[in-house]
């Protein structure tokens, strides 16, 4: 569940609330009891476990790296064979 930051327009009090995304936003300030709370925009915090890279964390050892440069070029048809 995300943590939302709120600020009261009346008294300036700020608070954080742990809420579901589907929960309605808080309205009443716990300090001054007015319905003046406004949700603030804040940075999301998350942590990647491991290196966070496909090559080092998720790719199976049996899989080989695919490189288009290593593929053999398809045989080109000459104009006489195509006609």
C-alpha angles and dihedrals in degrees: 000000000000125000113233126201120219132188126196114232091205105049103010094238114156127205142168123228129192104222141157117252088243094052117105114251118264115257109175119077113227091214104049100014094229122133091243105115117133124192112239128217110243139167118272117239122212139147129220114215115220121002092316093227127122093220095056105028111029110020115102117238091232092062114090123213112261117223123180091210090063094057118102112248115249115252111265118229118232119226092251093056093048094053 
